Amino acid sequence: MSQRYFCTGILISTQLFLVLVPLSAGFFNRVLPIATTETIPSRQVLHYSATKVYFDVEISDEPIGRLVFHLSEPSPLPLHTENLVKLCTGDMRSIEPSTHYVGCAFEYNANYIEDGSGRYRWGHVMKGRGRNAIGRPGELISDSRNQALCTHSCFGGQYYGEEYIDLENDPGVMLTVQVSGPGRGSSRFSIVRVGESPPEWRERLLLNSGVVGRLDPESLETLHAMARQIKGPPIIAASGVM
């Protein structure tokens, strides 16, 4: 009986070589991989970093909950992230008493409250005390080298840090620091609801800022409570690293 052969191709550099492979009697009885027809979801699978910072929030001396953020790892803006972490922990308070967030209030306007459709100002801004925890307390942070490596263009402008993507089962609330414009390089940070904003806003809300983290979904209810209330400005009662 004549031997049968299976012809396959091997690409080496730019040359294609045909190879004749002898077929055994059971060759076509083997279980071969089958191409899947499964649809790839439009949202990427959720993967959070292990490093987290938290802010315990109160309004009119009443606790409303804890906000937990997963920091980007590795940080695309390491100096800004280090400053934020040290301001959360208050590590430098013995040297500079103003380098912490405890007792600081988020910017607040009673006219901007959340309605039934989840609309309100899409960012909560925390200015802090204007003193940084790295370098000289009154000196602005500048990290142009890393900033240039994590620049993202949108709507004719730019934002920096972690690129925003939609994640499965994630509200898309980003933790940002100001790296351009007013408040840049300072103790200021913002909580920005990109995923819940109207399509015409989305990443536009991140312009001139650097994304350094993402809200844990279990903290979304606390954030919504901050937005709905009209008692007064939300205040950070405690903060730290988890």
C-alpha positions, -999 to 999 in steps of 0.1 A, spaced: 0 0 0 14 34 -9 21 58 19 -2 89 22 12 123 31 -2 154 47 11 187 32 17 216 56 35 249 52 63 264 74 71 301 71 108 307 78 118 344 75 101 354 42 103 319 25 75 294 26 85 257 27 61 229 20 66 199 42 52 164 36 43 147 68 35 109 67 -1 102 79 -7 74 104 -39 55 103 -53 74 133 -43 109 123 -77 122 115 -92 105 146 -73 128 169 -91 155 187 -81 188 171 -87 223 185 -119 238 171 -121 275 164 -145 293 188 -173 315 176 -177 331 210 -183 368 207 -157 390 225 -175 414 248 -171 451 242 -161 457 278 -129 443 291 -128 419 320 -123 437 354 -88 435 369 -81 457 400 -48 465 415 -40 454 450 -30 488 463 -59 508 476 -65 542 493 -96 551 512 -115 581 523 -141 579 551 -167 607 544 -190 625 567 -216 652 562 -227 675 591 -208 651 615 -227 621 602 -207 593 585 -220 584 551 -195 557 541 -161 549 527 -147 555 493 -121 530 482 -99 535 451 -76 510 434 -44 527 423 -29 521 389 -1 496 390 25 504 380 17 540 384 21 560 351 25 591 372 46 579 401 54 613 417 17 623 418 7 589 431 33 590 458 22 624 469 -15 613 470 -7 582 491 14 602 516 -13 628 519 -38 600 526 -16 584 553 -4 617 567 32 604 569 47 639 567 25 656 593 53 656 619 74 677 595 46 697 578 13 696 597 -8 705 567 2 675 546 -30 654 550 -66 653 540 -84 647 573 -109 675 579 -108 688 543 -141 694 525 -150 686 489 -162 715 468 -199 718 472 -229 735 456 -264 726 467 -277 735 433 -258 705 418 -275 675 432 -281 641 416 -316 635 401 -334 603 392 -313 599 361 -280 600 379 -271 635 366 -251 660 386 -217 676 383 -196 647 371 -167 654 394 -161 659 431 -131 681 437 -109 680 467 -83 708 469 -67 697 502 -46 722 520 -23 731 491 7 715 507 25 685 491 39 655 509 69 650 486 96 676 479 91 710 494 55 713 508 48 745 488 65 733 456 44 721 427 50 686 415 62 682 379 68 649 362 70 658 325 90 628 315 64 602 327 36 625 317 49 624 281 47 586 282 11 584 292 -6 610 271 -41 603 257 -58 625 231 -96 630 231 -120 658 219 -91 679 207 -74 679 241 -53 655 263 -54 637 295 -27 616 312 -20 586 333 -41 554 331 -61 552 298 -98 551 304 -115 519 293 -149 505 300 -146 475 323 -172 448 329 -193 454 361 -175 486 368 -190 521 371 -161 539 355 -154 563 383 -118 576 381 -95 591 407 -75 620 391 -49 646 399 -44 679 381 -13 679 359 -22 709 337 -40 741 343 -52 756 376 -44 734 406 -17 714 387 9 696 408 -8 703 441 -27 684 467 -59 686 446 -76 654 434 -110 647 418 -135 619 416 -148 618 381 -179 597 370 -168 590 334 -188 558 329 -221 573 341 -218 606 322 -236 613 289 -219 601 257 -210 637 248 -189 640 280 -171 608 288 -133 612 285 -138 649 280 -142 651 318 -106 639 322 -89 667 301 -58 682 317 -58 657 345 -40 625 352 -58 593 360 -42 574 389 -69 551 401 -104 537 399 -133 535 424 -142 501 438 -177 493 427 -188 486 463 -181 523 471 -205 536 444 -234 538 468 -214 561 491 -205 583 461 -241 586 451 -251 595 486 -225 623 485 -241 636 453 -277 634 464 -275 651 498 -281 688 503 -270 692 539 -235 705 533 -201 698 519 -188 662 523 -157 661 546 -129 636 548 -130 622 584 -102 597 578 -80 584 550 -53 559 545 -39 529 525 -55 494 525 
